[in-house]
């Protein structure tokens, strides 16, 4: 990782090579389909195939489970470079990480061996089931229940806002096992889509990330083997919170990627577009906008990598720097994509150019994996401890 005592990170030649390889795949295999996937709300299967063929679909899984064993910065670079052309497609590596980190952190060796190799091989993907309609920011208020029945767990309830639902084979699901204990009565489970009593609901109609299906999960006496619990009963919520320390930087990486894509498009357009007998990029007002966009992106990128590196070394203030990276980068992405649309003028408001999609896609990064209001609460709580 090249970390030193100051908690800084150094990008290695390997990181640079990964960026180059992913960018090439993204430009060639993912970008051409991005507008169509958005317009038709179609899953980017071309992106999944290309990323899987190159081993970029779940780089974080350790070598002992057949994975690449890449560090957290490498995973962020992959997500960033895919999001630069299509945020929906970047959810393939991002959600594979989100769904599997609870298993990596807390599951038995047997359960890891059962689930992780299929994800590493690209035979299966995994989604994450924490939220419910009435339990969003207040995730501990969940109503989904699990009870032990002989050598099975039986789940009942509904999860909402599940990214890549229906495409994933595996689902890491949080459910209440002891209602008396509040957050300490929540446990984590791994459900397979073929388990009896499990059903994926209808697709949400969304503002952005339309290429990534978002659905409810329904559990009706859904019966799974007893050994599919992740860690001890009652530890699920702790695992969920710890997971977010490692995955919030991946949302930051998505945000940096979409912002960079929007800036790249804006630079090309303003150099090309002529008004008042000059290129738009000759006007200082435009130059200052581009400069601010570039500055913010660079600051966000470094904060995301710092948070990723901190997770790798288990450094101090991981929760705070992770929350900061997600909130800062996603706010930057919204500002930058909005400015990019402005720089394109009326053309930016049409679907002839990618910036309107980027602006719609950027919005979700301020909302999912903890709204930016929740991130600020997390940061403040850490400051005031």
C-alpha distance (Angstrom), angle and dihedral (degrees) to the residues before:
residue distance angle dihedral
X1 . . .
X2 3.77 . .
X3 3.82 92.7 .
X4 3.76 118.0 162.5
X5 3.79 129.8 -159.5
X6 3.79 91.4 -87.6
X7 3.79 90.9 68.4
X8 3.79 91.8 -112.7
X9 3.77 123.9 137.8
X10 3.76 133.8 -139.4
X11 3.78 123.2 -149.6
X12 3.79 110.1 -130.8
X13 3.79 129.7 -147.3
X14 3.79 85.9 -103.5
X15 3.82 90.6 58.3
X16 3.81 90.3 51.0
X17 3.81 90.5 49.1
X18 3.82 91.0 50.4
X19 3.81 90.9 51.5
X20 3.80 91.1 50.4
X21 3.81 93.0 47.9
X22 3.82 94.7 46.9
X23 3.80 92.8 45.1
X24 3.79 90.4 53.5
X25 3.82 91.8 50.3
X26 3.81 91.4 44.4
X27 3.81 93.5 51.2
X28 3.80 94.2 44.4
X29 3.82 105.3 34.3
X30 3.81 107.2 20.7
X31 3.83 110.4 30.6
X32 3.84 95.1 59.4
X33 3.82 91.2 60.8
X34 3.82 99.6 39.2
X35 3.82 98.1 93.9
X36 3.80 92.7 45.1
X37 3.82 93.3 48.7
X38 3.80 88.5 50.9
X39 3.82 95.2 45.9
X40 3.81 94.2 46.5
X41 3.84 97.3 34.0
X42 3.79 85.3 -123.9
X43 3.80 125.4 161.3
X44 3.85 109.8 -112.0
X45 3.80 96.8 -118.6
X46 3.83 90.5 163.4
X47 3.81 89.0 59.9
X48 3.80 92.1 48.1
X49 3.80 91.8 50.9
X50 3.81 93.7 46.2
X51 3.80 94.8 46.2
X52 3.81 92.4 45.4
X53 3.82 93.3 48.2
X54 3.82 89.5 53.4
X55 3.82 94.6 43.2
X56 3.82 93.8 -114.7
X57 3.83 98.2 117.4
X58 3.83 96.1 87.7
X59 3.81 108.5 3.5
X60 3.81 93.3 161.0
X61 3.82 97.2 70.3
X62 3.82 112.7 106.9
X63 3.79 121.4 -109.3
X64 3.83 92.1 -115.8
X65 3.83 87.3 68.8
X66 3.80 93.9 45.4
X67 3.80 95.2 -93.4
X68 3.80 133.8 128.7
X69 3.81 93.6 -107.7
X70 3.80 90.5 -142.0
X71 3.79 119.4 170.5
X72 3.80 123.5 -110.7
X73 3.81 95.1 -98.4
X74 3.81 90.7 54.5
X75 3.82 89.4 52.5
X76 3.82 90.4 49.6
X77 3.82 90.5 50.2
X78 3.81 90.8 52.4
X79 3.82 91.7 49.7
X80 3.81 92.6 44.2
X81 3.80 94.0 51.5
X82 3.81 93.2 47.5
X83 3.84 91.8 46.4
X84 3.80 88.8 52.4
X85 3.83 87.5 72.4
X86 3.84 102.3 21.4
X87 3.80 127.8 6.0
X88 3.84 91.4 -166.0
X89 3.81 90.9 59.9
X90 3.81 91.8 47.7
X91 3.80 88.0 64.2
X92 3.81 88.6 71.7
X93 3.85 94.7 72.5
X94 3.83 92.7 28.0
X95 3.82 97.1 54.6
X96 3.81 92.7 39.7
X97 3.79 84.2 60.8
X98 3.82 95.4 42.9
X99 3.80 93.1 50.1
X100 3.79 95.6 44.8
X101 3.83 102.6 41.0
X102 3.84 92.5 78.6
X103 3.81 87.6 55.1
X104 3.80 92.5 45.8
X105 3.82 91.2 49.0
X106 3.79 102.1 41.0
X107 3.81 116.6 6.6
X108 3.80 127.2 108.6
X109 3.79 116.8 -100.4
X110 3.83 89.0 -110.0
X111 3.80 92.6 55.5
X112 3.82 91.6 46.3
X113 3.81 89.5 52.7
X114 3.79 90.2 48.3
X115 3.83 97.0 52.0
X116 3.81 113.8 19.5
X117 3.84 100.9 60.1
X118 3.82 91.8 57.0
X119 3.81 90.1 52.9
X120 3.81 93.0 44.7
X121 3.82 90.2 50.6
X122 3.81 91.3 49.5
X123 3.81 92.0 -120.5
X124 3.81 90.6 118.3
X125 3.78 140.2 17.9
X126 3.80 128.2 -149.0
X127 3.81 132.6 -141.0
X128 3.80 132.4 -164.6
X129 3.80 124.9 -121.3
X130 3.80 114.4 -165.1
X131 3.83 107.8 115.6
X132 3.78 128.1 77.9
X133 3.83 130.6 -175.2
X134 3.81 91.4 -100.1
X135 3.80 95.8 30.7
X136 3.78 109.3 59.2
X137 3.80 114.2 123.7
X138 3.82 86.0 4.9
X139 3.80 91.6 58.3
X140 3.82 93.9 162.6
X141 3.83 88.8 66.7
X142 3.82 89.5 74.2
X143 3.81 119.2 141.9
X144 3.82 101.0 -160.9
X145 3.82 108.1 116.9
X146 3.79 134.8 -157.9
X147 3.81 125.0 -168.6
X148 3.77 129.8 -174.8
X149 3.79 112.5 -117.8
X150 3.80 111.2 179.8
X151 3.80 106.3 -62.1
X152 3.82 94.5 -14.2
X153 3.78 138.4 74.3
X154 3.80 114.8 -136.4
X155 3.82 116.4 -152.7
X156 3.81 127.5 -160.7
X157 3.79 127.6 178.7
X158 3.79 144.4 55.5
X159 3.81 132.4 -82.9
X160 3.81 122.0 -159.1
X161 3.81 139.1 -156.1
X162 3.80 92.9 26.3
X163 3.81 109.9 173.1
X164 3.82 116.4 -135.4
X165 3.81 90.2 4.4
X166 3.78 110.7 170.3
X167 3.80 92.1 23.1
X168 3.81 93.9 65.4
X169 3.80 121.3 77.7
X170 3.82 94.5 -160.1
X171 3.81 130.1 50.5
X172 3.80 127.9 -169.3
X173 3.80 103.2 -148.7
X174 3.80 131.7 -171.2
X175 3.81 116.9 -147.1
X176 3.81 138.0 167.2
X177 3.81 112.5 -103.5
X178 3.83 96.9 167.5
X179 3.84 113.8 29.2
X180 3.84 91.7 -171.9
X181 3.81 93.0 65.3
X182 3.82 102.4 55.7
X183 3.80 112.2 -155.6
X184 3.82 89.3 0.7
X185 3.81 89.8 58.7
X186 3.81 94.6 62.5
X187 3.82 121.3 103.2
X188 3.80 133.7 -172.1
X189 3.81 124.5 -127.2
X190 3.78 138.4 -179.1
X191 3.80 113.8 -130.4
X192 3.81 125.6 -171.9
X193 3.79 119.9 -146.3
X194 3.83 90.2 -121.5
X195 3.82 93.2 56.6
X196 3.84 111.6 119.5
X197 3.81 113.7 -102.6
X198 3.82 94.9 24.7
X199 3.80 120.3 120.2
X200 3.82 136.2 169.0
X201 3.81 114.7 -135.3
X202 3.81 131.4 -142.8
X203 3.82 122.0 -58.7
X204 3.80 118.4 -97.2
X205 3.80 116.3 -121.4
X206 3.78 102.5 -127.3
X207 3.80 141.5 -170.7
X208 3.79 92.3 -127.3
X209 3.83 145.0 -9.0
X210 3.80 84.1 60.1
X211 3.80 92.5 159.2
X212 3.80 90.2 65.3
X213 3.82 114.0 71.0
X214 3.82 114.8 -130.0
X215 3.82 114.6 -166.6
X216 3.77 145.2 154.1
X217 3.81 120.8 -100.7
X218 3.80 116.9 -140.1
X219 3.81 122.5 -156.3
X220 3.79 115.6 -167.5
X221 3.81 108.3 174.6
X222 3.80 84.2 -37.7
X223 3.79 104.7 -171.5
X224 3.81 122.9 -152.4
X225 3.82 132.2 168.6
X226 3.82 114.0 -88.3
X227 3.81 92.1 -118.3
X228 3.83 91.6 64.5
X229 3.80 91.5 82.3
X230 3.82 111.8 112.8
X231 3.80 107.3 -129.4
X232 3.80 123.2 -34.9
X233 3.82 122.0 -25.2
X234 3.81 111.0 -88.3
X235 3.82 95.2 28.1
X236 3.83 96.5 90.9
X237 3.78 98.2 97.0
X238 3.80 92.6 48.5
X239 3.81 88.2 50.8
X240 3.82 90.3 49.1
X241 3.81 92.7 53.0
X242 3.79 92.9 44.6
X243 3.82 89.2 49.6
X244 3.81 90.8 57.9
X245 3.82 90.9 57.5
X246 3.81 86.9 63.6
X247 3.82 98.7 38.1
X248 3.81 104.9 40.7
X249 3.83 90.0 77.5
X250 3.83 88.0 58.6
X251 3.83 88.4 60.8
X252 3.80 87.1 48.6
X253 3.81 87.2 52.9
X254 3.82 91.4 51.9
X255 3.79 88.7 50.8
X256 3.81 93.1 49.5
X257 3.80 89.9 48.0
X258 3.80 96.7 51.5
X259 3.81 90.5 44.4
X260 3.80 90.8 51.4
X261 3.80 90.7 48.8
X262 3.80 90.4 51.7
X263 3.82 92.7 47.8
X264 3.81 91.7 48.7
X265 3.81 89.9 51.5
X266 3.82 92.1 46.6
X267 3.81 92.9 50.5
X268 3.80 92.1 50.8
X269 3.81 92.8 46.0
X270 3.82 97.5 46.6
X271 3.81 91.6 48.8
X272 3.79 90.2 51.3
X273 3.82 101.8 39.2
X274 3.82 115.8 84.6
X275 3.82 126.6 -157.2
X276 3.84 128.5 162.1
X277 3.84 88.2 11.3
X278 3.83 92.0 -62.1
X279 3.77 137.6 92.2
X280 3.82 110.5 -100.8
X281 3.80 87.5 -121.6
X282 3.82 89.6 64.3
X283 3.81 90.9 68.2
X284 3.78 114.6 93.9
X285 3.81 92.6 -142.5
X286 3.80 88.8 59.6
X287 3.81 92.2 43.0
X288 3.82 91.3 53.9
X289 3.81 91.0 51.1
X290 3.81 91.0 50.9
X291 3.82 90.9 46.7
X292 3.81 92.3 52.0
X293 3.80 91.1 47.7
X294 3.81 91.8 51.4
X295 3.82 93.5 46.6
X296 3.78 93.7 50.9
X297 3.81 92.8 47.0
X298 3.80 91.9 51.0
X299 3.82 92.1 49.4
X300 3.81 91.0 47.8
X301 3.81 92.9 47.7
X302 3.80 92.9 53.8
X303 3.79 93.1 46.9
X304 3.82 90.1 51.3
X305 3.81 91.9 51.0
X306 3.82 91.5 46.4
X307 3.82 89.2 53.3
X308 3.81 91.3 47.5
X309 3.82 91.3 49.1
X310 3.81 91.1 46.9
X311 3.81 89.8 56.3
X312 3.79 89.2 51.0
X313 3.82 94.6 52.7
X314 3.80 96.5 32.7
X315 3.78 89.3 -125.9
X316 3.82 125.8 174.9
X317 3.82 122.8 -72.0
X318 3.81 93.1 18.7
X319 3.82 92.6 152.9
X320 3.80 92.2 50.4
X321 3.80 98.2 45.6
X322 3.81 90.6 43.9
X323 3.82 92.0 52.3
X324 3.82 89.9 44.6
X325 3.80 93.0 52.4
X326 3.80 92.9 51.4
X327 3.80 96.2 45.0
X328 3.81 96.2 42.4
X329 3.79 96.4 44.6
X330 3.81 94.1 46.2
X331 3.81 92.4 48.9
X332 3.82 87.6 50.1
X333 3.82 91.0 49.3
X334 3.81 91.5 53.7
X335 3.83 92.2 47.7
X336 3.80 94.2 45.6
X337 3.81 97.0 45.5
X338 3.83 90.4 46.9
X339 3.81 89.9 51.3
X340 3.81 90.4 47.0
X341 3.81 90.6 56.2
X342 3.82 88.1 49.2
X343 3.81 92.3 51.8
X344 3.82 90.0 52.8
X345 3.81 89.1 52.3
X346 3.80 115.5 -163.6
X347 3.80 90.2 -11.0
X348 3.82 89.4 60.1
X349 3.79 89.7 60.5
X350 3.80 91.7 59.4
X351 3.77 130.8 77.8
X352 3.81 90.6 -120.0
X353 3.82 87.7 90.1
X354 3.81 129.0 44.2
X355 3.82 98.1 -126.2
X356 3.82 96.4 86.0
X357 3.81 89.6 54.8
X358 3.80 90.4 46.4
X359 3.80 90.5 52.9
X360 3.82 91.3 50.5
X361 3.81 91.6 45.2
X362 3.82 93.2 47.6
X363 3.81 92.4 59.4
X364 3.80 95.0 70.3
X365 3.82 91.9 58.5
X366 3.82 87.8 68.8
X367 3.81 90.2 53.5
X368 3.80 115.1 36.7
X369 3.81 127.8 72.5
X370 3.80 86.7 28.7
X371 3.80 122.8 -23.9
X372 3.79 115.4 -100.7
X373 3.81 88.0 -108.6
X374 3.82 88.2 59.6
X375 3.83 90.0 46.6
X376 3.80 89.2 55.4
X377 3.81 90.0 50.4
X378 3.82 89.5 50.8
X379 3.81 91.3 49.4
X380 3.81 93.3 46.7
X381 3.81 92.4 47.5
X382 3.80 88.9 54.2
X383 3.81 91.7 48.0
X384 3.80 94.0 48.7
X385 3.81 98.2 42.1
